[in-house]
Amino acid sequence: MYVYILKSKLGNRHYIGSTSDIEKRIKMHNAGRVRSSKRYRPYDIIYFEIFATRSEAVNREYYFKTIKGYKYLKEKGIT
């Protein structure tokens, strides 16, 4: 399982998600097949992490979507 962060090429928009097939999922985002990210495509992947289980990946995804997670990403220079 992967947790990934995409950055829109059109502006300073980010998308955080999790998936088992990262290449397929990024293609879906860039093809406009993901409703929440469709408006801001195309995207580049700027960061990802690999996890053994879905629950670990989902927990990390939720963490990145919190203020504490945002600050962590900012400190690392990711967002």
Backbone torsions as a table, in degrees:
resi	resn	phi	psi	omega
1	MET	NA	146.3	-179.4
2	TYR	-121.9	147.9	163.7
3	VAL	-114.4	133.6	-175.2
4	TYR	-135.5	156.2	175.3
5	ILE	-127.3	125.9	177.6
6	LEU	-108.1	148.9	174.4
7	LYS	-122.6	131.4	179.6
8	SER	-69.3	139.6	175.3
9	LYS	-77.3	-14.2	-178.3
10	LEU	-85.4	-21.3	-177.4
11	GLY	-173.3	-164.7	-176.4
12	ASN	-92.0	53.9	178.8
13	ARG	-107.6	139.7	178.3
14	HIS	-122.9	152.9	174.6
15	TYR	-131.3	130.6	178.9
16	ILE	-115.7	130.0	-179.4
17	GLY	-153.2	178.3	176.5
18	SER	-135.9	151.3	-176.3
19	THR	-163.5	163.4	173.9
20	SER	-94.9	-18.6	-179.9
21	ASP	-129.9	92.9	-171.4
22	ILE	-67.1	-39.1	-179.3
23	GLU	-64.4	-44.9	178.8
24	LYS	-63.2	-40.8	-177.6
25	ARG	-66.8	-40.7	178.9
26	ILE	-65.5	-39.0	175.9
27	LYS	-61.3	-39.1	178.0
28	MET	-63.5	-43.2	178.2
29	HIS	-60.4	-48.3	-176.0
30	ASN	-72.6	-19.3	176.6
31	ALA	-87.1	-4.8	179.7
32	GLY	82.0	20.2	-177.9
33	ARG	-93.2	6.8	175.5
34	VAL	-117.5	112.4	-171.3
35	ARG	-55.5	-44.9	-174.2
36	SER	-71.6	-19.1	-179.2
37	SER	-112.1	-4.3	-173.5
38	LYS	-55.2	-43.0	-173.9
39	ARG	-64.7	-27.0	-171.4
40	TYR	-108.6	14.1	-178.9
41	ARG	-73.6	158.2	6.3
42	PRO	-83.7	164.0	-177.3
43	TYR	-121.8	153.9	167.9
44	ASP	-116.9	142.9	174.0
45	ILE	-80.0	129.0	-178.5
46	ILE	-112.3	-14.2	-178.1
47	TYR	-165.3	145.2	171.1
48	PHE	-154.1	156.2	174.8
49	GLU	-131.5	151.6	-179.6
50	ILE	-111.2	137.3	179.7
51	PHE	-130.5	155.1	-179.1
52	ALA	-76.4	-31.6	-176.5
53	THR	-127.3	158.4	177.3
54	ARG	-63.5	-40.9	-177.9
55	SER	-63.4	-38.0	176.4
56	GLU	-63.6	-44.0	-179.1
57	ALA	-65.0	-44.1	-179.7
58	VAL	-65.1	-40.3	177.1
59	ASN	-61.8	-40.5	179.0
60	ARG	-68.4	-39.6	176.5
61	GLU	-58.7	-47.8	179.1
62	TYR	-62.0	-38.4	177.7
63	TYR	-60.0	-47.1	-179.9
64	PHE	-61.2	-24.9	-179.3
65	LYS	-86.7	-0.7	176.3
66	THR	-92.3	166.7	176.7
67	ILE	-61.0	-42.6	179.3
68	LYS	-61.8	-42.7	178.2
69	GLY	-66.2	-39.1	177.1
70	TYR	-61.3	-43.6	178.9
71	LYS	-63.7	-39.2	176.8
72	TYR	-59.9	-47.3	179.0
73	LEU	-63.8	-38.5	179.3
74	LYS	-64.1	-44.5	178.8
75	GLU	-61.9	-35.3	179.7
76	LYS	-80.4	-6.7	179.6
77	GLY	77.5	22.5	-176.9
78	ILE	-86.5	-38.5	180.0
79	THR	-113.2	NA	NA
